[in-house]
């Protein structure tokens, strides 16, 4: 049986994002998704530190791009 995270989402799906992009800074992700991404956390916080606490809007955007294979490209572009 899979463990459930916050909001009923499965941790195994979130862990794939964390393993691949966990060291990405919240500040970088805000360049992609806007200032409201991971609200309440400093820009210098790593994604792996906040992933399980993300609100549904932030998590949905992140998952969509991860599932379609676009997240890495967006991160690379925002990091320049």
PDB file of N, CA, C and O in Angstrom, chain B, residues numbered from 101:
ATOM      1  N   UNK B 101       0.830  -1.177   0.000  1.00  0.00           N
ATOM      2  CA  UNK B 101       0.000   0.000   0.000  1.00  0.00           C
ATOM      3  C   UNK B 101       0.877   1.244   0.000  1.00  0.00           C
ATOM      4  O   UNK B 101       1.840   1.321   0.762  1.00  0.00           O
ATOM      5  N   UNK B 102       0.562   2.199  -0.829  1.00  0.00           N
ATOM      6  CA  UNK B 102       1.345   3.420  -0.926  1.00  0.00           C
ATOM      7  C   UNK B 102       0.988   4.369   0.208  1.00  0.00           C
ATOM      8  O   UNK B 102      -0.161   4.443   0.645  1.00  0.00           O
ATOM      9  N   UNK B 103       2.008   5.099   0.675  1.00  0.00           N
ATOM     10  CA  UNK B 103       1.760   6.102   1.707  1.00  0.00           C
ATOM     11  C   UNK B 103       1.198   7.353   1.057  1.00  0.00           C
ATOM     12  O   UNK B 103       1.595   7.742  -0.041  1.00  0.00           O
ATOM     13  N   UNK B 104       0.281   7.961   1.753  1.00  0.00           N
ATOM     14  CA  UNK B 104      -0.283   9.202   1.243  1.00  0.00           C
ATOM     15  C   UNK B 104       0.433  10.391   1.854  1.00  0.00           C
ATOM     16  O   UNK B 104       0.738  10.385   3.047  1.00  0.00           O
ATOM     17  N   UNK B 105       0.703  11.412   1.050  1.00  0.00           N
ATOM     18  CA  UNK B 105       1.258  12.657   1.533  1.00  0.00           C
ATOM     19  C   UNK B 105       0.133  13.621   1.839  1.00  0.00           C
ATOM     20  O   UNK B 105      -1.018  13.211   1.994  1.00  0.00           O
ATOM     21  N   UNK B 106       0.450  14.868   1.924  1.00  0.00           N
ATOM     22  CA  UNK B 106      -0.560  15.887   2.153  1.00  0.00           C
ATOM     23  C   UNK B 106      -1.518  15.933   0.981  1.00  0.00           C
ATOM     24  O   UNK B 106      -1.137  15.625  -0.148  1.00  0.00           O
ATOM     25  N   UNK B 107      -2.751  16.312   1.237  1.00  0.00           N
ATOM     26  CA  UNK B 107      -3.767  16.450   0.195  1.00  0.00           C
ATOM     27  C   UNK B 107      -4.024  15.147  -0.552  1.00  0.00           C
ATOM     28  O   UNK B 107      -4.510  15.187  -1.682  1.00  0.00           O
ATOM     29  N   UNK B 108      -3.716  13.997   0.037  1.00  0.00           N
ATOM     30  CA  UNK B 108      -4.001  12.715  -0.587  1.00  0.00           C
ATOM     31  C   UNK B 108      -3.093  12.345  -1.742  1.00  0.00           C
ATOM     32  O   UNK B 108      -3.387  11.384  -2.452  1.00  0.00           O
ATOM     33  N   UNK B 109      -2.008  13.059  -1.961  1.00  0.00           N
ATOM     34  CA  UNK B 109      -1.132  12.705  -3.079  1.00  0.00           C
ATOM     35  C   UNK B 109      -0.138  11.636  -2.637  1.00  0.00           C
ATOM     36  O   UNK B 109       0.209  11.558  -1.458  1.00  0.00           O
ATOM     37  N   UNK B 110       0.305  10.839  -3.549  1.00  0.00           N
ATOM     38  CA  UNK B 110       1.212   9.738  -3.236  1.00  0.00           C
ATOM     39  C   UNK B 110       2.650  10.220  -3.184  1.00  0.00           C
ATOM     40  O   UNK B 110       3.103  10.950  -4.067  1.00  0.00           O
ATOM     41  N   UNK B 111       3.351   9.819  -2.167  1.00  0.00           N
ATOM     42  CA  UNK B 111       4.733  10.248  -1.979  1.00  0.00           C
ATOM     43  C   UNK B 111       5.660   9.702  -3.054  1.00  0.00           C
ATOM     44  O   UNK B 111       6.670  10.332  -3.367  1.00  0.00           O
ATOM     45  N   UNK B 112       5.342   8.550  -3.624  1.00  0.00           N
ATOM     46  CA  UNK B 112       6.254   7.990  -4.616  1.00  0.00           C
ATOM     47  C   UNK B 112       6.350   8.888  -5.844  1.00  0.00           C
ATOM     48  O   UNK B 112       7.428   9.007  -6.425  1.00  0.00           O
ATOM     49  N   UNK B 113       5.266   9.517  -6.251  1.00  0.00           N
ATOM     50  CA  UNK B 113       5.300  10.418  -7.403  1.00  0.00           C
ATOM     51  C   UNK B 113       6.119  11.667  -7.070  1.00  0.00           C
ATOM     52  O   UNK B 113       6.918  12.124  -7.888  1.00  0.00           O
ATOM     53  N   UNK B 114       5.920  12.213  -5.881  1.00  0.00           N
ATOM     54  CA  UNK B 114       6.661  13.397  -5.469  1.00  0.00           C
ATOM     55  C   UNK B 114       8.145  13.092  -5.289  1.00  0.00           C
ATOM     56  O   UNK B 114       8.986  13.960  -5.526  1.00  0.00           O
ATOM     57  N   UNK B 115       8.474  11.883  -4.878  1.00  0.00           N
ATOM     58  CA  UNK B 115       9.879  11.546  -4.659  1.00  0.00           C
ATOM     59  C   UNK B 115      10.657  11.516  -5.973  1.00  0.00           C
ATOM     60  O   UNK B 115      11.854  11.803  -5.986  1.00  0.00           O
ATOM     61  N   UNK B 116       9.999  11.176  -7.067  1.00  0.00           N
ATOM     62  CA  UNK B 116      10.679  11.208  -8.372  1.00  0.00           C
ATOM     63  C   UNK B 116      11.077  12.622  -8.731  1.00  0.00           C
ATOM     64  O   UNK B 116      12.160  12.852  -9.270  1.00  0.00           O
ATOM     65  N   UNK B 117      10.203  13.570  -8.434  1.00  0.00           N
ATOM     66  CA  UNK B 117      10.516  14.977  -8.690  1.00  0.00           C
ATOM     67  C   UNK B 117      11.660  15.409  -7.785  1.00  0.00           C
ATOM     68  O   UNK B 117      12.597  16.067  -8.237  1.00  0.00           O
ATOM     69  N   UNK B 118      11.589  15.046  -6.524  1.00  0.00           N
ATOM     70  CA  UNK B 118      12.616  15.440  -5.561  1.00  0.00           C
ATOM     71  C   UNK B 118      13.982  14.869  -5.910  1.00  0.00           C
ATOM     72  O   UNK B 118      14.992  15.564  -5.795  1.00  0.00           O
ATOM     73  N   UNK B 119      14.023  13.612  -6.336  1.00  0.00           N
ATOM     74  CA  UNK B 119      15.303  12.992  -6.677  1.00  0.00           C
ATOM     75  C   UNK B 119      15.968  13.687  -7.855  1.00  0.00           C
ATOM     76  O   UNK B 119      17.186  13.862  -7.871  1.00  0.00           O
ATOM     77  N   UNK B 120      15.176  14.080  -8.829  1.00  0.00           N
ATOM     78  CA  UNK B 120      15.751  14.678 -10.032  1.00  0.00           C
ATOM     79  C   UNK B 120      15.968  16.183  -9.895  1.00  0.00           C
ATOM     80  O   UNK B 120      16.936  16.715 -10.439  1.00  0.00           O
ATOM     81  N   UNK B 121      15.083  16.876  -9.175  1.00  0.00           N
ATOM     82  CA  UNK B 121      15.121  18.335  -9.122  1.00  0.00           C
ATOM     83  C   UNK B 121      15.165  18.885  -7.705  1.00  0.00           C
ATOM     84  O   UNK B 121      14.947  20.079  -7.500  1.00  0.00           O
ATOM     85  N   UNK B 122      15.441  18.041  -6.732  1.00  0.00           N
ATOM     86  CA  UNK B 122      15.388  18.432  -5.332  1.00  0.00           C
ATOM     87  C   UNK B 122      16.315  19.555  -4.934  1.00  0.00           C
ATOM     88  O   UNK B 122      16.016  20.296  -3.998  1.00  0.00           O
ATOM     89  N   UNK B 123      17.440  19.701  -5.623  1.00  0.00           N
ATOM     90  CA  UNK B 123      18.370  20.763  -5.267  1.00  0.00           C
ATOM     91  C   UNK B 123      18.062  22.088  -5.964  1.00  0.00           C
ATOM     92  O   UNK B 123      18.798  23.059  -5.790  1.00  0.00           O
ATOM     93  N   UNK B 124      16.991  22.139  -6.745  1.00  0.00           N
ATOM     94  CA  UNK B 124      16.581  23.378  -7.409  1.00  0.00           C
ATOM     95  C   UNK B 124      16.061  24.344  -6.357  1.00  0.00           C
ATOM     96  O   UNK B 124      15.290  23.964  -5.476  1.00  0.00           O
ATOM     97  N   UNK B 125      16.484  25.587  -6.457  1.00  0.00           N
ATOM     98  CA  UNK B 125      16.074  26.597  -5.492  1.00  0.00           C
ATOM     99  C   UNK B 125      14.664  27.105  -5.783  1.00  0.00           C
ATOM    100  O   UNK B 125      14.252  27.217  -6.937  1.00  0.00           O
ATOM    101  N   UNK B 126      13.941  27.407  -4.718  1.00  0.00           N
ATOM    102  CA  UNK B 126      12.592  27.966  -4.844  1.00  0.00           C
ATOM    103  C   UNK B 126      12.641  29.251  -5.678  1.00  0.00           C
ATOM    104  O   UNK B 126      11.729  29.513  -6.462  1.00  0.00           O
ATOM    105  N   UNK B 127      13.689  30.044  -5.515  1.00  0.00           N
ATOM    106  CA  UNK B 127      13.826  31.280  -6.296  1.00  0.00           C
ATOM    107  C   UNK B 127      13.854  31.022  -7.797  1.00  0.00           C
ATOM    108  O   UNK B 127      13.285  31.795  -8.568  1.00  0.00           O
ATOM    109  N   UNK B 128      14.504  29.957  -8.214  1.00  0.00           N
ATOM    110  CA  UNK B 128      14.541  29.581  -9.634  1.00  0.00           C
ATOM    111  C   UNK B 128      13.147  29.182 -10.100  1.00  0.00           C
ATOM    112  O   UNK B 128      12.709  29.581 -11.179  1.00  0.00           O
ATOM    113  N   UNK B 129      12.460  28.403  -9.296  1.00  0.00           N
ATOM    114  CA  UNK B 129      11.110  27.965  -9.660  1.00  0.00           C
ATOM    115  C   UNK B 129      10.127  29.132  -9.703  1.00  0.00           C
ATOM    116  O   UNK B 129       9.164  29.095 -10.469  1.00  0.00           O
ATOM    117  N   UNK B 130      10.353  30.158  -8.898  1.00  0.00           N
ATOM    118  CA  UNK B 130       9.501  31.348  -8.942  1.00  0.00           C
ATOM    119  C   UNK B 130       9.679  32.113 -10.245  1.00  0.00           C
ATOM    120  O   UNK B 130       8.752  32.788 -10.693  1.00  0.00           O
ATOM    121  N   UNK B 131      10.838  32.023 -10.854  1.00  0.00           N
ATOM    122  CA  UNK B 131      11.040  32.645 -12.163  1.00  0.00           C
ATOM    123  C   UNK B 131      10.168  31.960 -13.206  1.00  0.00           C
ATOM    124  O   UNK B 131       9.771  32.585 -14.189  1.00  0.00           O
ATOM    125  N   UNK B 132       9.872  30.697 -13.001  1.00  0.00           N
ATOM    126  CA  UNK B 132       9.054  29.913 -13.931  1.00  0.00           C
ATOM    127  C   UNK B 132       7.572  30.061 -13.614  1.00  0.00           C
ATOM    128  O   UNK B 132       6.769  30.333 -14.507  1.00  0.00           O
ATOM    129  N   UNK B 133       7.206  29.882 -12.340  1.00  0.00           N
ATOM    130  CA  UNK B 133       5.793  29.771 -11.952  1.00  0.00           C
ATOM    131  C   UNK B 133       5.221  31.014 -11.270  1.00  0.00           C
ATOM    132  O   UNK B 133       4.023  31.068 -10.990  1.00  0.00           O
ATOM    133  N   UNK B 134       6.050  31.994 -11.007  1.00  0.00           N
ATOM    134  CA  UNK B 134       5.566  33.227 -10.390  1.00  0.00           C
ATOM    135  C   UNK B 134       5.897  33.311  -8.913  1.00  0.00           C
ATOM    136  O   UNK B 134       6.262  32.317  -8.285  1.00  0.00           O
ATOM    137  N   UNK B 135       5.765  34.509  -8.367  1.00  0.00           N
ATOM    138  CA  UNK B 135       6.144  34.790  -6.980  1.00  0.00           C
ATOM    139  C   UNK B 135       5.364  33.967  -5.958  1.00  0.00           C
ATOM    140  O   UNK B 135       5.840  33.778  -4.838  1.00  0.00           O
ATOM    141  N   UNK B 136       4.193  33.480  -6.311  1.00  0.00           N
ATOM    142  CA  UNK B 136       3.381  32.726  -5.374  1.00  0.00           C
ATOM    143  C   UNK B 136       3.808  31.282  -5.199  1.00  0.00           C
ATOM    144  O   UNK B 136       3.261  30.581  -4.348  1.00  0.00           O
ATOM    145  N   UNK B 137       4.775  30.818  -5.986  1.00  0.00           N
ATOM    146  CA  UNK B 137       5.220  29.434  -5.870  1.00  0.00           C
ATOM    147  C   UNK B 137       5.900  29.241  -4.518  1.00  0.00           C
ATOM    148  O   UNK B 137       6.786  30.014  -4.154  1.00  0.00           O
ATOM    149  N   UNK B 138       5.496  28.222  -3.778  1.00  0.00           N
ATOM    150  CA  UNK B 138       6.049  27.895  -2.457  1.00  0.00           C
ATOM    151  C   UNK B 138       6.031  29.128  -1.550  1.00  0.00           C
ATOM    152  O   UNK B 138       7.025  29.470  -0.911  1.00  0.00           O
ATOM    153  N   UNK B 139       4.884  29.774  -1.518  1.00  0.00           N
ATOM    154  CA  UNK B 139       4.722  30.997  -0.723  1.00  0.00           C
ATOM    155  C   UNK B 139       5.127  30.746   0.724  1.00  0.00           C
ATOM    156  O   UNK B 139       4.822  29.704   1.304  1.00  0.00           O
ATOM    157  N   UNK B 140       5.817  31.719   1.285  1.00  0.00           N
ATOM    158  CA  UNK B 140       6.241  31.639   2.675  1.00  0.00           C
ATOM    159  C   UNK B 140       7.640  31.080   2.874  1.00  0.00           C
ATOM    160  O   UNK B 140       8.151  31.072   3.994  1.00  0.00           O
ATOM    161  N   UNK B 141       8.263  30.614   1.803  1.00  0.00           N
ATOM    162  CA  UNK B 141       9.617  30.074   1.899  1.00  0.00           C
ATOM    163  C   UNK B 141      10.596  31.018   1.211  1.00  0.00           C
ATOM    164  O   UNK B 141      10.261  31.635   0.200  1.00  0.00           O
ATOM    165  N   UNK B 142      11.818  31.131   1.761  1.00  0.00           N
ATOM    166  CA  UNK B 142      12.831  31.980   1.122  1.00  0.00           C
ATOM    167  C   UNK B 142      13.240  31.444  -0.249  1.00  0.00           C
ATOM    168  O   UNK B 142      13.125  30.248  -0.520  1.00  0.00           O
ATOM    169  N   UNK B 143      13.714  32.336  -1.099  1.00  0.00           N
ATOM    170  CA  UNK B 143      14.192  31.957  -2.434  1.00  0.00           C
ATOM    171  C   UNK B 143      15.317  30.936  -2.376  1.00  0.00           C
ATOM    172  O   UNK B 143      15.504  30.171  -3.323  1.00  0.00           O
ATOM    173  N   UNK B 144      16.063  30.912  -1.290  1.00  0.00           N
ATOM    174  CA  UNK B 144      17.233  30.038  -1.169  1.00  0.00           C
ATOM    175  C   UNK B 144      16.894  28.632  -0.669  1.00  0.00           C
ATOM    176  O   UNK B 144      17.792  27.806  -0.504  1.00  0.00           O
ATOM    177  N   UNK B 145      15.619  28.352  -0.428  1.00  0.00           N
ATOM    178  CA  UNK B 145      15.195  27.028   0.022  1.00  0.00           C
ATOM    179  C   UNK B 145      15.202  26.060  -1.158  1.00  0.00           C
ATOM    180  O   UNK B 145      14.783  26.418  -2.259  1.00  0.00           O
ATOM    181  N   UNK B 146      15.675  24.844  -0.934  1.00  0.00           N
ATOM    182  CA  UNK B 146      15.673  23.832  -1.995  1.00  0.00           C
ATOM    183  C   UNK B 146      14.293  23.199  -2.105  1.00  0.00           C
ATOM    184  O   UNK B 146      13.570  23.078  -1.116  1.00  0.00           O
ATOM    185  N   UNK B 147      13.942  22.799  -3.314  1.00  0.00           N
ATOM    186  CA  UNK B 147      12.657  22.157  -3.568  1.00  0.00           C
ATOM    187  C   UNK B 147      12.440  20.950  -2.671  1.00  0.00           C
ATOM    188  O   UNK B 147      11.329  20.740  -2.184  1.00  0.00           O
ATOM    189  N   UNK B 148      13.471  20.157  -2.443  1.00  0.00           N
ATOM    190  CA  UNK B 148      13.325  18.959  -1.613  1.00  0.00           C
ATOM    191  C   UNK B 148      12.871  19.281  -0.198  1.00  0.00           C
ATOM    192  O   UNK B 148      12.263  18.441   0.464  1.00  0.00           O
ATOM    193  N   UNK B 149      13.161  20.487   0.271  1.00  0.00           N
ATOM    194  CA  UNK B 149      12.778  20.886   1.622  1.00  0.00           C
ATOM    195  C   UNK B 149      11.302  21.272   1.724  1.00  0.00           C
ATOM    196  O   UNK B 149      10.729  21.224   2.812  1.00  0.00           O
ATOM    197  N   UNK B 150      10.686  21.650   0.615  1.00  0.00           N
ATOM    198  CA  UNK B 150       9.305  22.153   0.663  1.00  0.00           C
ATOM    199  C   UNK B 150       8.313  21.321  -0.138  1.00  0.00           C
ATOM    200  O   UNK B 150       7.111  21.579  -0.081  1.00  0.00           O
ATOM    201  N   UNK B 151       8.777  20.355  -0.862  1.00  0.00           N
ATOM    202  CA  UNK B 151       7.921  19.627  -1.801  1.00  0.00           C
ATOM    203  C   UNK B 151       6.648  19.089  -1.155  1.00  0.00           C
ATOM    204  O   UNK B 151       5.560  19.252  -1.708  1.00  0.00           O
ATOM    205  N   UNK B 152       6.767  18.464  -0.016  1.00  0.00           N
ATOM    206  CA  UNK B 152       5.583  17.873   0.623  1.00  0.00           C
ATOM    207  C   UNK B 152       4.639  18.904   1.235  1.00  0.00           C
ATOM    208  O   UNK B 152       3.515  18.570   1.607  1.00  0.00           O
ATOM    209  N   UNK B 153       5.089  20.159   1.343  1.00  0.00           N
ATOM    210  CA  UNK B 153       4.240  21.199   1.899  1.00  0.00           C
ATOM    211  C   UNK B 153       3.644  22.127   0.836  1.00  0.00           C
ATOM    212  O   UNK B 153       2.916  23.058   1.177  1.00  0.00           O
ATOM    213  N   UNK B 154       3.938  21.892  -0.428  1.00  0.00           N
ATOM    214  CA  UNK B 154       3.432  22.772  -1.482  1.00  0.00           C
ATOM    215  C   UNK B 154       1.915  22.743  -1.545  1.00  0.00           C
ATOM    216  O   UNK B 154       1.288  21.707  -1.324  1.00  0.00           O
ATOM    217  N   UNK B 155       1.340  23.893  -1.849  1.00  0.00           N
ATOM    218  CA  UNK B 155      -0.115  23.914  -2.043  1.00  0.00           C
ATOM    219  C   UNK B 155      -0.443  23.254  -3.376  1.00  0.00           C
ATOM    220  O   UNK B 155       0.445  23.020  -4.197  1.00  0.00           O
ATOM    221  N   UNK B 156      -1.688  22.963  -3.582  1.00  0.00           N
ATOM    222  CA  UNK B 156      -2.108  22.192  -4.759  1.00  0.00           C
ATOM    223  C   UNK B 156      -1.778  22.906  -6.069  1.00  0.00           C
ATOM    224  O   UNK B 156      -1.425  22.253  -7.052  1.00  0.00           O
ATOM    225  N   UNK B 157      -1.886  24.237  -6.099  1.00  0.00           N
ATOM    226  CA  UNK B 157      -1.583  24.985  -7.326  1.00  0.00           C
ATOM    227  C   UNK B 157      -0.117  24.833  -7.696  1.00  0.00           C
ATOM    228  O   UNK B 157       0.205  24.494  -8.835  1.00  0.00           O
ATOM    229  N   UNK B 158       0.774  25.081  -6.741  1.00  0.00           N
ATOM    230  CA  UNK B 158       2.209  24.967  -7.015  1.00  0.00           C
ATOM    231  C   UNK B 158       2.580  23.545  -7.401  1.00  0.00           C
ATOM    232  O   UNK B 158       3.345  23.335  -8.342  1.00  0.00           O
ATOM    233  N   UNK B 159       2.045  22.575  -6.685  1.00  0.00           N
ATOM    234  CA  UNK B 159       2.365  21.183  -6.969  1.00  0.00           C
ATOM    235  C   UNK B 159       1.836  20.750  -8.331  1.00  0.00           C
ATOM    236  O   UNK B 159       2.516  20.016  -9.048  1.00  0.00           O
ATOM    237  N   UNK B 160       0.650  21.184  -8.694  1.00  0.00           N
ATOM    238  CA  UNK B 160       0.072  20.817  -9.995  1.00  0.00           C
ATOM    239  C   UNK B 160       0.915  21.333 -11.142  1.00  0.00           C
ATOM    240  O   UNK B 160       1.137  20.622 -12.122  1.00  0.00           O
ATOM    241  N   UNK B 161       1.390  22.574 -11.028  1.00  0.00           N
ATOM    242  CA  UNK B 161       2.229  23.143 -12.086  1.00  0.00           C
ATOM    243  C   UNK B 161       3.525  22.356 -12.216  1.00  0.00           C
ATOM    244  O   UNK B 161       3.957  22.022 -13.319  1.00  0.00           O
ATOM    245  N   UNK B 162       4.129  22.069 -11.086  1.00  0.00           N
ATOM    246  CA  UNK B 162       5.392  21.337 -11.072  1.00  0.00           C
ATOM    247  C   UNK B 162       5.229  19.933 -11.642  1.00  0.00           C
ATOM    248  O   UNK B 162       6.034  19.501 -12.467  1.00  0.00           O
ATOM    249  N   UNK B 163       4.203  19.229 -11.213  1.00  0.00           N
ATOM    250  CA  UNK B 163       3.948  17.868 -11.712  1.00  0.00           C
ATOM    251  C   UNK B 163       3.676  17.841 -13.203  1.00  0.00           C
ATOM    252  O   UNK B 163       4.178  16.970 -13.914  1.00  0.00           O
ATOM    253  N   UNK B 164       2.884  18.791 -13.680  1.00  0.00           N
ATOM    254  CA  UNK B 164       2.557  18.832 -15.102  1.00  0.00           C
ATOM    255  C   UNK B 164       3.833  18.931 -15.932  1.00  0.00           C
ATOM    256  O   UNK B 164       4.017  18.175 -16.886  1.00  0.00           O
ATOM    257  N   UNK B 165       4.708  19.860 -15.571  1.00  0.00           N
ATOM    258  CA  UNK B 165       5.944  20.030 -16.332  1.00  0.00           C
ATOM    259  C   UNK B 165       6.879  18.830 -16.168  1.00  0.00           C
ATOM    260  O   UNK B 165       7.560  18.447 -17.119  1.00  0.00           O
ATOM    261  N   UNK B 166       6.917  18.245 -14.995  1.00  0.00           N
ATOM    262  CA  UNK B 166       7.752  17.056 -14.787  1.00  0.00           C
ATOM    263  C   UNK B 166       7.239  15.899 -15.631  1.00  0.00           C
ATOM    264  O   UNK B 166       8.016  15.217 -16.298  1.00  0.00           O
ATOM    265  N   UNK B 167       5.922  15.679 -15.599  1.00  0.00           N
ATOM    266  CA  UNK B 167       5.331  14.552 -16.332  1.00  0.00           C
ATOM    267  C   UNK B 167       5.460  14.688 -17.842  1.00  0.00           C
ATOM    268  O   UNK B 167       5.539  13.684 -18.550  1.00  0.00           O
ATOM    269  N   UNK B 168       5.482  15.921 -18.343  1.00  0.00           N
ATOM    270  CA  UNK B 168       5.605  16.129 -19.784  1.00  0.00           C
ATOM    271  C   UNK B 168       7.060  16.259 -20.234  1.00  0.00           C
ATOM    272  O   UNK B 168       7.341  16.378 -21.427  1.00  0.00           O
ATOM    273  N   UNK B 169       7.984  16.235 -19.264  1.00  0.00           N
ATOM    274  CA  UNK B 169       9.401  16.327 -19.604  1.00  0.00           C
ATOM    275  C   UNK B 169       9.906  17.737 -19.840  1.00  0.00           C
ATOM    276  O   UNK B 169      11.012  17.911 -20.350  1.00  0.00           O
ATOM    277  N   UNK B 170       9.130  18.746 -19.485  1.00  0.00           N
ATOM    278  CA  UNK B 170       9.516  20.125 -19.725  1.00  0.00           C
ATOM    279  C   UNK B 170      10.200  20.802 -18.535  1.00  0.00           C
ATOM    280  O   UNK B 170      10.767  21.884 -18.689  1.00  0.00           O
ATOM    281  N   UNK B 171      10.157  20.195 -17.375  1.00  0.00           N
ATOM    282  CA  UNK B 171      10.663  20.860 -16.180  1.00  0.00           C
ATOM    283  C   UNK B 171      12.150  21.179 -16.278  1.00  0.00           C
ATOM    284  O   UNK B 171      12.548  22.305 -15.980  1.00  0.00           O
ATOM    285  N   UNK B 172      12.970  20.236 -16.680  1.00  0.00           N
ATOM    286  CA  UNK B 172      14.410  20.485 -16.743  1.00  0.00           C
ATOM    287  C   UNK B 172      14.735  21.628 -17.694  1.00  0.00           C
ATOM    288  O   UNK B 172      15.573  22.472 -17.378  1.00  0.00           O
ATOM    289  N   UNK B 173      14.094  21.668 -18.837  1.00  0.00           N
ATOM    290  CA  UNK B 173      14.326  22.753 -19.793  1.00  0.00           C
ATOM    291  C   UNK B 173      13.958  24.096 -19.172  1.00  0.00           C
ATOM    292  O   UNK B 173      14.695  25.069 -19.331  1.00  0.00           O
ATOM    293  N   UNK B 174      12.846  24.164 -18.479  1.00  0.00           N
ATOM    294  CA  UNK B 174      12.406  25.408 -17.852  1.00  0.00           C
ATOM    295  C   UNK B 174      13.374  25.832 -16.745  1.00  0.00           C
ATOM    296  O   UNK B 174      13.671  27.017 -16.599  1.00  0.00           O
ATOM    297  N   UNK B 175      13.861  24.868 -15.973  1.00  0.00           N
ATOM    298  CA  UNK B 175      14.818  25.172 -14.924  1.00  0.00           C
ATOM    299  C   UNK B 175      16.129  25.695 -15.530  1.00  0.00           C
ATOM    300  O   UNK B 175      16.691  26.682 -15.055  1.00  0.00           O
ATOM    301  N   UNK B 176      16.602  25.027 -16.570  1.00  0.00           N
ATOM    302  CA  UNK B 176      17.834  25.470 -17.233  1.00  0.00           C
ATOM    303  C   UNK B 176      17.691  26.888 -17.760  1.00  0.00           C
ATOM    304  O   UNK B 176      18.600  27.703 -17.604  1.00  0.00           O
ATOM    305  N   UNK B 177      16.575  27.184 -18.373  1.00  0.00           N
ATOM    306  CA  UNK B 177      16.332  28.514 -18.940  1.00  0.00           C
ATOM    307  C   UNK B 177      16.239  29.568 -17.833  1.00  0.00           C
ATOM    308  O   UNK B 177      16.781  30.662 -17.985  1.00  0.00           O
ATOM    309  N   UNK B 178      15.571  29.260 -16.736  1.00  0.00           N
ATOM    310  CA  UNK B 178      15.392  30.215 -15.638  1.00  0.00           C
ATOM    311  C   UNK B 178      16.705  30.437 -14.874  1.00  0.00           C
ATOM    312  O   UNK B 178      16.887  31.485 -14.255  1.00  0.00           O
ATOM    313  N   UNK B 179      17.605  29.475 -14.911  1.00  0.00           N
ATOM    314  CA  UNK B 179      18.864  29.586 -14.185  1.00  0.00           C
ATOM    315  C   UNK B 179      19.889  30.465 -14.886  1.00  0.00           C
ATOM    316  O   UNK B 179      20.894  30.840 -14.282  1.00  0.00           O
ATOM    317  N   UNK B 180      19.654  30.796 -16.131  1.00  0.00           N
ATOM    318  CA  UNK B 180      20.615  31.604 -16.904  1.00  0.00           C
ATOM    319  C   UNK B 180      20.556  33.051 -16.515  1.00  0.00           C
ATOM    320  O   UNK B 180      21.295  33.868 -17.065  1.00  0.00           O
TER     321      UNK B 180
END
